[in-house]
Amino acid sequence: MRGMRTNLCELFGFSSRQGKSLKPYLREFFRHSVRHPNGWGLATFDDGGEVKVQTETVSAEKSERLPGIIDALPESKVLLAHIRRATVGGVKPENCHPFVRTDAAGRTWTLIHNGTIFSGTELHPYRKQQVGDTDSERILLYLIDKMNQKLAGRSDPLNSFERFKVAEQVVYELSYRNKLNLLIYDGSKLYVHVNMRNTLFVRHEDGGAMFATTPLEPQGWEPLPLTSLLVYEAGVLKYRGRDHHNEYLDVMGRITLDYDL
């Protein structure tokens, strides 16, 4: 790993069976925006899984809105937060994470990403469909497309294991030679994936699981297992996917991409 250059963004996520005040953790997380100044985003969820997204293209540490938003936050069972260091895509509102889309069954998916898609052609078609111009948004469009293909011709929605298997296949296809650290919430399950060492950590406490690119306290955090999709429900690990072995190694620095963005 070559210092801060590899941490293109930072992620924060939480899943628990009971509500918890996340204010001190979020304040610490957003302080990291000095290294990630190109926007911030926050997704909160009600008990029905409905998402509320708030974003801004300024650095979180300079935001006039964010402190009041954090102060007003109720206890949360699920939450996603993101600070952006732009690589693919300009600094504009439509490129701020989280990204949200709804599949053909009416299920809403919310995604935040840390990394870059350097290789592969799977995401090319979505450049014409997306609102912004980030590779992260294209990941979500690709995932939704795969979910919809699985739903085609069915009268019933996908169950949790079926959704997990579709997401696992997407991660397998996109992880080769790409940095693919992801937190994705589908309204009931939190999907977690990391394929670069020491770039996503977990803390387990009080029936909950907290995730962050950089540990937010000196103790209690441990690196997440590499190269396997993990799915949490109410803070408990529900599914663990097969090891796809596509660990991202920043050997060459990746200063150019394999295809024209």
N, C-alpha and C positions, 0 to 999 in steps of 0.2 A: 504494500500500500504506500502511495506516495503523498503523504500528508493530506492537507485539506482539499486538494484538487479533486480527489476521488469522491468526496462527500458533496455531490452536486446540489443536494437539497437535504432537509432533515424531516423526519417523520415522527409523529407521536400518535399513539393509539391506546384505547382503554376498553376493556370488556369485563363486566362483572355481573354477578347475580343481584347485587344491591347497589344503590346509589352511593357515590362518594364525591366529596368536594375535590376537584382537580385544580383549583385556583393556584396553589403554590407550585405545582408541577408545570402548569401552563406558563406561569410567569418566568420560571427558570428556562423552559423550552424556548420561549420567544426571545429571551435575551441572546440566544445564539444567532439571531438575525444579523448581528454585526458581520458575520461571515456569509450570510445568505440574505442579501438585501433586496431581492427583486420581487417581493410580495409575500403575503401570508394568507392562510386560509384556515377556517375552522368549520367543522361539521358536527352538529349536535342532533340527537335523535330522541323522539318521544317514545313512550312505551309501545306504540304501534309500529315503530321502525321508521316513521316519517322523518325525513331529513330537513334540516335548516342549514344552509351554507352561507357563510359570511366571508368575504375576501377583500383584499385591497392590494394594490400594486406597489405600495410604499414598503419600506423596511418596517418590520413589526416594532422595532425599538423607537421608530419615529412616528408611529401611528397615533393619531389623536383619538381614534375610535376604539382601538383594541383594549386599552385598560378598563374602560367602562363596560365593555362586553364581558371581559373576564370577571369583573367585580359582580356582575349581575347573573352569572351562571348558577343555575341550581345544581344540586348533586346529580351526577351522571352515571348511567350504567354503560353507555357506549359513547365514545367520542373519538374523532379524528382531527388532527391538526398538522399543518404543513408550513414550512418556510422554504422559500424558493431561491436558488441560485441558478439563474437562467443559463441553459446551454442550447437546447433545441427549442426554438420559438422565442418571439420577442417579449418584452416586458409590457404586457397589456392585460386588461381584466379577464379576457377569455382564455388566457393561459394560466391563470391561477388555479392551483389545486385547492380543494377536492373537485373532481369531475363526477358528475351524476348523470346516469342514464337509466331508462326503464326498459325491461325486456318485454317480449310479446305476451307474457303471462301477467304483466302488471307489476312485477317485482322490481324495486328500485335498487340500483347498485351505486355505491359511492367508492371512489378510488383515489388514493394518493400514492405517489411513486418517487423513489430516489434512484436515479440512475440515468442511463442513456441506451437507446437501441442503436447499436452500431451496425449490426449485421442482419441479413434476412430480408425477404420480400413480403412477408405475411401482412405487414401493416400498410403497404403502399396504397391499396385501394381506398383507405380511409382518409387520405389527405384531402380528397374532394368532398368528403362527407362531414369533416369535423368543423367545429365553430372556430377554434383557434388554430395554432400550428405547432403544437407540441407532440412529441412521440408518446407522452403519457396519456393524452386524450385518446390517441389511436389505440393504445393498449385496451382501454375500456370499450371502445367501439368494437374491437376484435372479439373481446370476451362476450359482449352482448350478442354479436352475430353468431357466435358458436352456441350460446344458450338458445337462441331462436331457432337455429338449425335442429337442435335436439328437441325443441318443443314442436316442431313442424308436424302436423298430422295428429297431434295428441289433443285430447279433450281435458286432460288433467295436467296440473303443473308438475314441474320436476320436484322430487323430494330432495332433502338436504344432501343425501349421499350422491344422487345424480348430479346435482349442481357442483358438488365437490369434484367429481370425476371430470366434468367438463373444464372446470377451472384448473385442475391439475394438468390436463392435456395442453391447455393454453400456456401455462407456465413452462412446461416441457418444451414446447415449440419455440417460445420466445427467449428462453434463457441462454441458448448457445451463443457464446461470445458477446453477450450483452449483460450489462449490470441491471438487475431486475429485483430491486427491493420494493416490496409492495405491501400495503395494507388496504384491504377491500372489505366493505360491509354490504351484505345483501338484505338487510332488514331484520335478520335474526342471527346470522353467523358472521364472524370476523375471520377473514382469510389473511394469512401472514406468510410472506416469502422473503428470504434473503439468500443471495448467492455470492456475496463478497464478505470475507472474514472481518469480524469486529466492526460491522457497519449497521447492526440492528441488535438491540438488547432487550431482555424481558425482565420484569420484576413481578413476582407472585406474592400477593398478600391479601388477607381478609376475603378470600373467595374471588379475587379479581386478578387480572393479568394486565400489566402495563408495558407498553412497547415504546422504545425511543432509539433514534439513531445514535445518540450519545447518552450514556447514563446521566440521570438528572440528580443523582446523589452519590456520595462516595461508596456506599455499600448497598448490597441487596440486588444488584443487577448482574445478569450473566448473558453471554452471547447466545443468540438463538441458534438452533441446529441449522446447518447450511443445506441448501439445495433440495429441500423437501417442502412441499406446501403443507402448512399447518392451518387447521380450522378450529376456532374457539367459539364456544357458546356460553354466555354468562360467566366468562372467566375460566372455563374449563376446556382443556384440549379434547376435542371431539373426534377429529380425524387427523392422521398424519400420512402424507403421501409418500410414494416411493422416492428414493434418492435418484435424481436425474443426473447427478455428477457434473453438471455444467457450472462449476465454480468460476466466477469472474476473477481473472487475474489481470491487474493493471500493468502488465509487463511492458507494453510499448507506449503507454501513455494515451493511446487512442486519440490522437490529435486530428485525425480525419475519419470520416464515416465511410462505410462501404457502399453507400448509395446516396444519391443526390436528395437532400432533404427539401 
